[in-house]
């Protein structure tokens, strides 16, 4: 079996071979951190494909890419894993397979079924296939958006890659900041799909394909998270729990295939503990687990991670992260960011330490909160829709919202924005994830924010989302918003910066489809993620299930006023020296935070520090 967690890049359209060679080499060179084990390229008239490989299964050269089919018509560059490729191969018994690879399976399936092959694939992937006969390029991305794919149309050419930096390295994309993307970033600490921070560079949305040829670029969707899949069939809570456990076990089992050392992130929370528990039941050997601990007791979860490690007999390693250690590694962490993110350094810290411990693949519990109603805002959404607020006349709500909008408290400003808008998920959800208020964005950016990408996305899907139970409506919004554009984006860019592959069992699409259909009465969280806990009972101990939720959060506020103060001040000053944001308002924001005035939180400032660093590092 040949699995490849890597980086891909390519150019299509009229170009001189010399220019194509230089561009593809520059692009794949920029992806070297994603695939340090091997590099490859394919260049022909009108096409240049590149690949960087991180060897996970079958470490031989036969697994290198780009790869052609048996007739040498189709050429693929592929990043990801197809977990069910064996089942897909069984549908093509006549195909003369030369390898046991999922890469060749995609080629064969595309040759026979065209874009319809995407519905057969269960995995995380982004790939490009060049058809030498029709001279068309086909691009596709997995359903949940686990693997990234960016593209840029430049005249008659299409440039694509796993990272924005690789697209820029082609020399065909302009280094210009996208103003709408900047507003998205100010609001949500990341730019939401399909936009990016760079003008002209776009994200191929999750569950979508694109085809580029002489007729230009065409796109289509093969899977949608808000598509209904039939009536809910289970008749009792035990049946629901049994189905969930079976789907989770299958998801974890699929993700344990590897020819290199494999382990798991273990924070000691419900989600990571659930994954480790299932891995321990499925695996014949002790599971390798890894955690980070802190000197600051209010942030340290090591005792809970050790509880799970002892319960399941894992080979556990815990590394203490001190402020000095973090400060020393921070430049490398920020350099790992393909696109700026206010939340991603946490992932880098864990990934780097995990890779240093000898692991090349790690399973993560990310996604459990979003799927099993693990955040307080799930309940807030229920109360909002079922309570008196949604029944209050619009004129009264708008008046109350206008009053709250005048508050100096950013939370009150966001509540006011909800009251002034409609009752739909497209109005409620974005405010739950907004870091900077509309008013502060306006002061920084010099104008009223446009409608954000996530608001447009949810508004366009509002009718379909409304068909789901209320808790699932919020889950869908989370998947389309924070999950894809922060959690998964950070998991990819910051783990691959350390050449570590991360696999997320909670994002198996079969599990997601089922849980979204479950009525609220089965899923209501009387305690955090009760449905998940009950489905796995008695695997998780009460000391893990009922402890206060922490999440993996670094001691940012303390560090930014002490060890990181000079670092932050310098970058805020550099950002103030640009023409992007109001320099006086930036400076006051930092001063208010450092002097503990006006309720300014560390999160209001940190993603601006990150933005400044990213702009400098990428020569904007």
RAWOMO-V942076 format. One record per helix or strand of 2 or more residues. SS is the DSSP state (alpha for helix, beta for strand). FROM is the first residue (numbers start at 0). TO is the last residue. Records with the same first field share a line. If there is no record, write none. Layout:
BEGIN
SS=FROM-TO + FROM-TO
END
This chain:
BEGIN
beta=2-11 + 37-43 + 46-56 + 66-67 + 73-81 + 122-130 + 135-140 + 149-153 + 156-160 + 200-202 + 207-212 + 215-220 + 261-264 + 287-293 + 314-320 + 360-363 + 500-503
alpha=16-29 + 31-33 + 60-62 + 84-89 + 101-119 + 163-168 + 178-187 + 236-253 + 269-281 + 296-298 + 301-310 + 322-334 + 344-355 + 367-370 + 375-385 + 388-390 + 393-404 + 409-419 + 424-431 + 437-444 + 452-459 + 461-464 + 469-495 + 504-506 + 508-516 + 519-522 + 529-535 + 541-544 + 555-559 + 564-575 + 582-593 + 601-616
END
